[in-house]
């Protein structure tokens, strides 16, 4: 099966250094815009307890879960220490005509 | 400290495990032995009153990940209680017949559920929740249409009440104090939580004293001081926790509402440290007041801090107290000590997420308490915590205006 680009949201819908939730076919994703206007996407739920990361705080390249402060590098999905130990899956992103697409 | 010191950690909860992992993260190469009293591998306790109770299929969440301790080459002895701490010979005598020599030891024995002191309480089954074994027992009992009587409207009692209601049980909560959560939660937020329980169908009775529990046929009868009686199928008490200090006390270590440690978490014996619910420590953030905190975050932070202290780091423990509770979809977070002093600033509205900020006389943020769904308050509370951490002085009108993002304040 080939990769599929899915339209997620407008680039302008996310503030710099922020995150938004995107649901698609029963799955949930977190889409990030960094201060430098780079765009990243990861699975939407924290790997510790099932909490939406889009409710968390983006600081630089770190997304922090709003519940127990589990931290991930939003670029690589890498878990950054207790209580999280499982990395997040990441997805390629691109911007077409001001719209963010993610690759599933 | 030599990197090959033998370290024994007594207690395999959040504090003990955090300490063990931190020691390895700091390059400690010597043996690390964790003695855990419970049969299970170290697990996270917070879900026991919530998701674990409501979902029969939920397995315990291992602390540090499935193989975290093994990967770090940390030996865990399960079902193993420390019977004696022999300080002269630096040995721990364990219940499984083993003896463990140490160069340094950490006591992280936690706390146990306080028992109900009431006529009849010894003769009828009153349940408590502290361990995985307790949770398995409650899982079997908290099933509709059981009538559940909960004694104590603290966090454990109220979380159990919410879980039991969601499962469809009939739930009554008795609280001696005039209101719920009087010790730790601002009155306005506690009132919102109380209202939610009532709207979910919990019978919530505050300002009531129990005078007796007794069997009445197949049921259990609770009698109040005013003479009223209530019948239940099961009784659960959540009336606080008591620090596990017996081992330390018998070893002659100083005790003061917990194992007494200094601001580095060192006990009165320089080779022994204590961390988590079991210890009463000097808090550098609060003028070296002696505090004992019972919370998940504190246990982790103190475990890590004790590990650092064992490797020779001299910094005092300074972490901001922080805790949370989940009841229904209500998420409560509190940072700082809720001292009920100074000025309180409200941000948001009940039903849409409400945060109360505490400011001292100099206008510095000293604490914040938030109630709402996690979407409503999670992010702002994290920012609030960082602002409290730095004792920021912020214009109250900015804090009160939910239209103005708090995040901008972090850059100030």
Interface residues (C-beta under 8 A of the other chain):
Chain A: X17 X48 X49 X51 X52 X55 X56 X57 X64 X66 X67 X68 X69 X82 X83 X85 X86
Chain B: X18 X21 X44 X47 X51 X61 X63 X64 X65 X68 X296 X300 X324 X331 X374 X375 X378 X379 X381 X382 X383 X407
